[in-house]
Amino acid sequence: MKVRTLVVALLILVSAGCSSKETATDKSSHAAETLQAQECAACGMIVRDQPAPRGQLVHRDGTRLFFCSVSDMLTYLEAPSPHGKAVALFVESMDRIADPIIHNTEAGPWIDATHSSYVVGFEKEVMGDPILAYTTSAQAQAQASRLSAKALTWTELQAWSAQRGP
């Protein structure tokens, strides 16, 4: 009986060690990657040639996809994927003092999309709905004020996108 208990305890310790090691590996593989010549998973355009902010995500199976706009990433997320659930979502953060109406294709810092703040409801000639991404809600609120637009959280942005439809 004592041997059986010892074996069970040992198996629990080994499996706990494996799963914590896998988690660390998984999290590091979910970090944002820099733009190269990736094609947009929604429209096929070269992502780095499109104006910021752009998006990228990592699926449960490790598949990484890039998007030439936050709008394209939102549309993609509304459909089921054969790659499983998205486990990491990133958007490029806008410079808080840059003019968002000017088309800027320079790479910006990647931030967690689910903890970012967004600005919608303004005019800009882009494919899809123009959406700006900011690191803080204060930055988004300030830009929304300047543009007579609306600042949203990630959850509010998803609801806004779903209401607008494809």
QUIURNOR-V114055 format. One record per run of one state. SS is the DSSP state (@ for helix, = for strand, . for the rest). FROM is the first residue (numbers start at 1). TO is the last residue. If there is no record, write none. Layout:
ss = {SS,SS}
from = {FROM,FROM}
to = {TO,TO}
//
This chain:
ss = {.,@,.,=,.,=,@,.,=,.,=,.,@,.,=,.,=,@,.,=,.,=,.,@,.,=,.,@,.}
from = {1,2,30,39,41,46,47,50,55,60,64,68,70,78,86,93,110,113,116,117,121,132,135,137,148,150,153,154,165}
to = {1,29,38,40,45,46,49,54,59,63,67,69,77,85,92,109,112,115,116,120,131,134,136,147,149,152,153,164,166}
//
